[in-house]
Amino acid sequence: MSEQALTTKDQTNFVEFNFAELKTRFDSALSNGQRAEIRRVRDPDELDWLPSFYRLLPTGAHADRQWRRIIFLLPFARQTDGAASLGAQLAKAKVSEARLFQIIRSNYPNDFLYLRRILQQVQPSLDWQQFGKMLYYWGDNTKRHILEDYFLAAKPEK
């Protein structure tokens, strides 16, 4: 499996990276112990102390918050090309609005801790190419998109 090298330009405009391949690499290149080590961290910043975190980092990438967010959630969602958005899957799984707003209104790292709990509960199958980009560019707009997808999917059809 090839690793993608990142250039400085890629890090500022990160639309080309294959996050689905990163998920595949997590599932196939790491041992069970290494995957468990990532799954057990209490918050994304603890990843800095794990060798398996650095094994997953793309060539040229720095161990920054953007990569911690992605690798922190790799164990908790399966990969399916073209899967429904996270918000739509949360609505389908009948996750309560209160839990969704807990994520939306929290700041780092609590928003990711709440998101991880929901992913553990729902066990979604996501398109990691889209989900990885969302995590990489995490912010108010991303949270708004999750919320919008949730309510549009939960809306009863006429």
N, C-alpha and C positions, 0 to 999 in steps of 0.2 A: 504494500500500500504506500502510495507516495505521500510525502509530507509537503504541505504548501509553505513556501517561504513568504514571509511578509516583508514588504518594503515599507519605508516611511509613508509613502503615498497610500498604501493599503490600510495602514493604521488610522489614517484620517478619513478615508472613504472606503469602508470595509464591506462593500457589497459583493465582492468576488469570492470571499472565503467560503469553503464548503463545510458548513457546520454539520451536515448529515454524515460526512466522512469522519468528522471528529467523533460523533456519536458511535459510528461503526468501530473506530479505533478504540474508543473506551470499552466497547463490548468485546472486542476480539483481541486486542493487543495487551491489555492489562490482565494480570492474574486475578483470581477470585479475591485474594487478600488485598491486592492493590485497589480493586473496585470497592471492597468493603471499607477500606481505610478512608476513601473519599466519601462514601455514604455516611460514615459515622461522624464526620466533623460537625462541630456544634454551630459554627457560622462560617461564611465564605473566607474570612481572613485567616482561619486556621489552615487553609490549604497551602499557605506559604511554607509550612513546615513539613510537607509531604513530598517525597521523591516522585510519586505517581502523578502529582499535579504538574511537575516540570516535564515529565515524559509526554504528557498530553499537549503541552503548549506548542503551538506551531513554531517552526523555525523563524527566528527573528522577533517573535512576540515577547513582550515583557510581562512579568507577573503582576499585572495591574488589576484593578477592580473589575474591569470589563470581562477579563478571562476568568476571574474567580467566580463571577456570577454564572457564567456558562458552565464551567466545570463542576461547580457546586450542585447544579441541578441535573447533570447528565445521568445520574443513576435513577432518576425518578420519572422519566417519560420515555416511552418507546419511540422508535422512528417509523413513520409511515409517510411515504410521499403523497402529497396532496391532501393530507388530513385536515379536518376542520380546525378552525382557530381555537386557541386556548379558551377564550371567552365563550365561544359556542359550546365547547365541550363541558365547561363548568356549568353552563345553563342546563345542558342535557343531563348532567349528573345531579342536578338539583342542589348544587352548592348554594347555601343561603347568601342573600345579599349582604348580610352583616359580615360574613367571613370575607366576601369579596372586597367590601369597603375597608376591612381591616388591612388588606394588602395595599389598596389604593391610597389610604391616608397615612400609611407608615413610611418612614424613611429607612435608608440603608443602615444596618443589615436586617432590621426587623421585617421589612417588606419581603425579603427573600426567605426569612424563616417561616413566615406565614404562607408564602407561595409554596415552599417545600412541603409543608404540612398538607396543603390542599392537593398537591400532586401525589403525595403518598396515599391520600384517601381515594382520589379519583383514578389514579393509575392511567393517565391518558396516553394515547398514541398520537404523537404530534409530528408535523413535518419539521424536522430539526433545521432545515434550511431557513424556514421562516421564524421558527421559535428562537434559534440561535441569534439571528439578526435582532430580534426583539430584545433578547437579554443583553446583547452587546450594546445596543442603543437605549437601554432602559432609562426611563424618565417619565415625566408627566404625560407626554404624548402617548407613550407606549401604554401607560396605565389607562388613559382615556380610551384607547382602542380596545383594550381588554373589556372595559366596562361597556362600551358601545356594542361589541360583539355579543357580550353576555345578554344584554337587554334585547337586542334584535333577535337573538335566537330564542329567548324566553317568551317573546311576544306571541300570543295566540294568533293563529291564522284565521282570517275572516272567511 
